[in-house]
Amino acid sequence: MIQKLLLIILSTLSSTTVNDNLIDWTSSRKLVWSDFKGKPDPASRNAALTSSSINIEFGYNRTGLTHNIKCRFNKTLSWVRIRNAYILNHEQGHFDIAEWHARVLHRQLEAYEFKEKTVSRDINEIYDRVMRDHVESQQQYDQLTNHSLDTTMQRQWDLKIAGMLKDNEAFANYGGQFKELK
C-alpha cells in the first residue's frame, strides 16, 4: 500500500485550491489577458504579475516511489495594468520558467536512488534545491530583462526559455509517475 507522505506547495507568490482558478501548463495553451483576474497591487510598479506554482505529491512502498507534479498558473493572483502582446509574452516567460523547473524536478526524481529510510528527507531536499533555483531564475529573468523593458535581453531570454523547455522535453510527462525499485 502506497502511503501518501507529503504535499509540498511552492508558489511564486501564493496558490489556491480552487481548480477553476488554476491553469495547468501545456505547450498548446498560452496565456491570454482574460486569464489575469486579480487586482493590481497598488504598491507595485509592475505592468503585470504572473502567479504560478509547482506542486508535488509523492508516496512510496517497498517496491518503489510514486510522484505527481503539477505546474499551474493562478488566475485570481495574477493581474495586469498594461495590456499588450509584448508584456503578455514576458508574463508567459514566467510561466514557462516554472514549467522548466517542474521538468527539472521530474528529472531529478527519476534519477533519485530510492532509500526507504530517508526518502521523505531526500525528496524534500531535491524539491527545495529545485525551488531555490526556480525563484532565482524568476528573479534573474526580471532583473536582466528589466521587467521586459530591455527588448534585446527579452529576445535573448525568449530563446533561452524555449531552449530550456526543449532540452528537458523528455521530462514533460511528469504526472502520476511510478518508479519501481531495482
C-alpha positions in Angstrom: 0.0 0.0 0.0 1.4 3.3 -1.0 1.4 5.9 1.8 0.9 9.5 0.9 3.7 11.2 2.8 3.7 14.8 1.6 2.1 17.5 -0.3 4.5 20.3 -1.0 3.4 23.5 -2.5 5.5 26.4 -3.7 4.1 29.3 -5.3 5.9 32.1 -6.9 3.6 34.3 -4.8 0.9 32.0 -3.5 -1.6 29.4 -4.6 -5.2 28.5 -4.3 -7.0 25.1 -4.3 -10.0 26.2 -6.4 -9.3 24.4 -9.7 -11.4 26.8 -11.8 -8.8 29.4 -11.0 -5.8 27.3 -12.0 -4.5 26.6 -15.5 -2.2 23.6 -16.0 0.9 24.4 -18.2 0.6 22.9 -21.6 2.6 23.7 -24.8 -0.7 24.2 -26.7 -2.3 26.7 -24.3 -0.7 30.1 -24.0 -1.8 32.7 -21.5 -4.3 35.4 -22.6 -5.1 38.6 -20.8 -8.5 37.3 -19.7 -6.6 34.8 -17.6 -5.3 37.6 -15.3 -8.3 38.1 -12.9 -6.5 39.5 -9.9 -6.5 43.2 -8.8 -3.2 45.0 -9.4 -1.1 45.6 -6.3 -1.2 49.4 -5.7 2.3 49.3 -4.2 3.8 47.7 -7.3 5.0 49.5 -10.3 4.8 46.3 -12.5 2.8 46.3 -15.6 1.5 42.7 -14.8 2.2 39.9 -12.4 2.1 36.1 -13.0 1.5 33.8 -10.1 2.5 30.2 -10.8 3.0 27.2 -8.6 4.8 23.9 -8.8 3.1 21.2 -6.7 4.3 17.7 -5.9 2.7 14.7 -4.2 4.7 11.6 -3.5 4.4 8.3 -1.8 6.3 5.1 -1.6 6.2 1.4 -0.6 8.9 -1.3 -0.6 8.6 -1.7 -4.4 9.1 2.0 -5.4 8.3 5.6 -5.4 5.4 7.5 -7.0 5.1 11.2 -7.6 2.8 13.6 -9.3 3.9 17.1 -10.3 1.7 20.0 -11.4 2.8 23.4 -12.8 -0.1 25.8 -12.7 -1.0 29.5 -13.3 -3.3 31.1 -10.7 -5.8 33.4 -12.4 -7.0 35.1 -9.2 -3.5 36.0 -8.0 -2.3 37.1 -11.4 -3.0 40.7 -12.5 -2.4 43.2 -15.3 -2.2 47.0 -15.6 -0.9 47.4 -19.1 -2.2 45.0 -21.8 -0.1 44.5 -24.9 1.4 41.4 -26.7 4.9 42.3 -25.6 4.1 42.3 -21.9 2.0 39.2 -22.3 5.0 37.4 -23.8 7.1 38.4 -20.8 4.4 37.0 -18.4 4.3 33.8 -20.5 8.0 33.6 -19.9 7.5 33.5 -16.2 5.0 30.6 -16.5 7.4 28.8 -18.9 10.3 29.2 -16.4 8.0 27.5 -13.8 7.4 24.6 -16.3 11.1 24.2 -16.9 11.6 23.8 -13.2 8.8 21.3 -13.0 10.6 19.2 -15.6 13.9 19.6 -13.8 12.2 18.4 -10.6 10.8 15.4 -12.5 14.3 14.6 -14.0 15.9 14.7 -10.6 13.2 12.5 -9.1 13.7 10.0 -11.9 17.4 9.9 -11.1 16.8 9.5 -7.4 18.1 6.3 -5.9 15.4 5.2 -3.6 16.3 4.8 0.1 13.3 3.8 2.2 14.7 5.2 5.5 15.5 8.7 4.1 13.1 9.0 1.2 11.0 11.8 2.8 14.0 13.9 3.7 15.7 13.2 0.3 12.6 14.2 -1.7 12.2 17.4 0.4 15.9 18.3 -0.3 15.5 17.7 -4.0 12.4 19.8 -4.1 13.9 22.6 -2.0 17.0 22.7 -4.2 15.0 22.9 -7.4 12.7 25.6 -5.9 15.6 27.8 -4.8 16.8 27.6 -8.4 13.3 28.4 -9.6 13.0 31.5 -7.5 16.5 32.7 -8.5 15.7 32.1 -12.2 12.5 34.1 -11.9 14.3 37.0 -10.2 17.2 36.9 -12.8 14.6 36.9 -15.6 13.1 40.1 -14.3 16.4 41.7 -13.4 18.2 41.0 -16.7 15.2 42.0 -18.9 14.4 44.9 -16.6 10.8 43.5 -16.4 10.7 43.3 -20.2 11.9 46.9 -20.8 15.2 45.7 -22.2 14.0 44.4 -25.6 17.3 42.9 -26.6 17.6 40.9 -23.3 13.9 39.9 -23.6 14.5 38.4 -27.0 17.6 36.6 -25.6 15.5 35.2 -22.7 12.7 34.1 -25.1 15.3 32.0 -26.9 16.9 30.8 -23.6 13.5 29.7 -22.2 12.5 27.9 -25.4 15.8 26.1 -25.3 15.4 25.1 -21.7 12.0 23.7 -22.4 13.2 21.8 -25.5 16.3 20.4 -23.6 14.0 19.0 -20.9 11.2 17.9 -23.2 11.8 14.2 -22.3 10.7 15.1 -18.7 7.5 17.0 -19.7 5.3 14.0 -18.8 5.6 14.3 -15.1 2.1 13.5 -13.9 1.5 10.3 -11.9 4.9 8.6 -12.3 5.8 5.3 -10.5 9.4 4.2 -10.3 10.0 0.6 -9.4 12.9 -0.3 -7.3 15.8 -2.2 -9.0 
